[in-house]
Amino acid sequence: MTTAETPVGLSASAAKRIAELCAAKGEKDLKFRISVNGGGCSGFQYDFNLVKDRQDDDLAVERDGVTMLVDGLSLLYLTGSEVDFVEELAGSMFVVKNPNATASCGCGSSFAV
């Protein structure tokens, strides 16, 4: 769910998985960064990383003890989106439910606006 204060949402299942990843690395101060980069089969692609530092233009979204960071440029493409974590027979992955995307690839990691 997104609001004016948090224009990019983070689901409970995504927050839980991020906490598990940070715990596996033994570093509780890690933050989950989502960014949008050029490339992918649809024009733009999502990039996910665990990082220590927050940049000056980052939006920080906190949920259930974890922090997700979105840089200012990526926020232009992600406003209204929610980051979720899904587990299916085909595998488990972070998924971005992005209302700004006009098309996406089959794997869901790239999109067009």
C-alpha positions as CSV (number, residue, x, y, z in Angstrom):
1,M,0.0,0.0,0.0
2,T,1.3,3.4,-0.9
3,T,0.5,6.8,0.6
4,A,1.7,10.4,0.2
5,E,4.3,9.8,2.8
6,T,5.4,6.5,1.4
7,P,4.9,6.6,-2.4
8,V,6.5,3.2,-2.8
9,G,5.1,0.4,-0.7
10,L,6.8,-2.7,0.8
11,S,4.7,-5.8,1.6
12,A,4.9,-7.7,4.8
13,S,6.3,-10.8,2.9
14,A,9.0,-8.6,1.2
15,A,10.0,-7.1,4.6
16,K,10.2,-10.6,6.1
17,R,12.5,-11.8,3.3
18,I,14.7,-8.8,3.5
19,A,15.1,-9.4,7.2
20,E,16.1,-13.0,6.5
21,L,18.7,-11.9,3.9
22,C,20.2,-9.4,6.3
23,A,20.3,-11.9,9.1
24,A,22.0,-14.4,6.8
25,K,24.7,-11.9,6.1
26,G,25.1,-11.2,9.8
27,E,24.5,-7.4,9.3
28,K,21.4,-5.9,10.8
29,D,22.1,-2.4,9.5
30,L,21.8,-3.4,5.8
31,K,19.2,-1.7,3.8
32,F,17.3,-3.0,0.7
33,R,17.8,-0.8,-2.3
34,I,15.6,-0.9,-5.4
35,S,16.5,1.1,-8.4
36,V,15.5,1.4,-12.1
37,N,18.2,1.1,-14.8
38,G,18.0,1.2,-18.5
39,G,18.1,-2.2,-20.2
40,G,16.2,-5.4,-20.0
41,C,14.0,-6.7,-22.7
42,S,11.3,-4.1,-22.2
43,G,13.5,-0.9,-21.8
44,F,14.0,-0.6,-18.1
45,Q,14.9,-3.1,-15.4
46,Y,14.6,-3.4,-11.7
47,D,17.8,-3.8,-9.6
48,F,17.8,-5.0,-6.0
49,N,20.8,-4.8,-3.7
50,L,21.6,-4.8,0.0
51,V,23.6,-1.7,1.0
52,K,24.9,-0.1,4.1
53,D,24.7,3.6,3.2
54,R,21.8,5.9,2.4
55,Q,22.3,8.6,-0.2
56,D,21.1,12.2,0.3
57,D,18.3,11.9,-2.3
58,D,17.0,8.5,-1.1
59,L,13.4,7.9,-0.1
60,A,13.5,5.5,2.9
61,V,10.5,3.2,3.5
62,E,10.5,1.3,6.8
63,R,8.4,-1.7,7.6
64,D,8.7,-4.4,10.3
65,G,12.2,-3.3,11.2
66,V,13.7,-3.2,7.7
67,T,14.4,-0.2,5.4
68,M,13.9,0.0,1.7
69,L,15.8,2.8,-0.2
70,V,14.7,4.3,-3.5
71,D,16.9,7.0,-5.2
72,G,15.3,10.1,-6.6
73,L,15.5,9.2,-10.3
74,S,14.1,5.7,-9.8
75,L,11.2,7.1,-7.7
76,L,9.9,8.8,-10.9
77,Y,9.3,5.3,-12.3
78,L,8.2,3.6,-9.0
79,T,5.7,6.0,-7.5
80,G,2.6,4.1,-6.6
81,S,4.4,0.7,-6.8
82,E,4.6,-2.0,-4.2
83,V,7.6,-4.4,-3.7
84,D,6.4,-7.8,-2.8
85,F,8.1,-11.2,-2.3
86,V,6.4,-14.3,-3.8
87,E,7.1,-18.0,-3.5
88,E,5.8,-20.2,-6.3
89,L,6.5,-23.6,-7.8
90,A,8.8,-21.9,-10.3
91,G,10.8,-20.2,-7.6
92,S,10.8,-17.3,-5.2
93,M,11.5,-13.7,-6.1
94,F,10.9,-10.0,-5.4
95,V,8.1,-8.6,-7.6
96,V,7.3,-5.0,-8.3
97,K,3.6,-4.2,-8.8
98,N,4.1,-1.1,-10.8
99,P,1.0,0.8,-12.1
100,N,3.3,3.0,-14.3
101,A,4.5,0.0,-16.4
102,T,2.7,-0.2,-19.8
103,A,4.4,-3.5,-20.6
104,S,6.7,-6.0,-18.9
105,C,8.7,-9.1,-19.8
106,G,7.6,-12.6,-18.9
107,C,10.0,-12.8,-15.9
108,G,8.8,-9.5,-14.5
109,S,12.3,-8.0,-14.1
110,S,12.0,-5.4,-16.9
111,F,9.3,-3.0,-18.0
112,A,8.3,-0.2,-20.3
113,V,6.6,3.1,-19.4
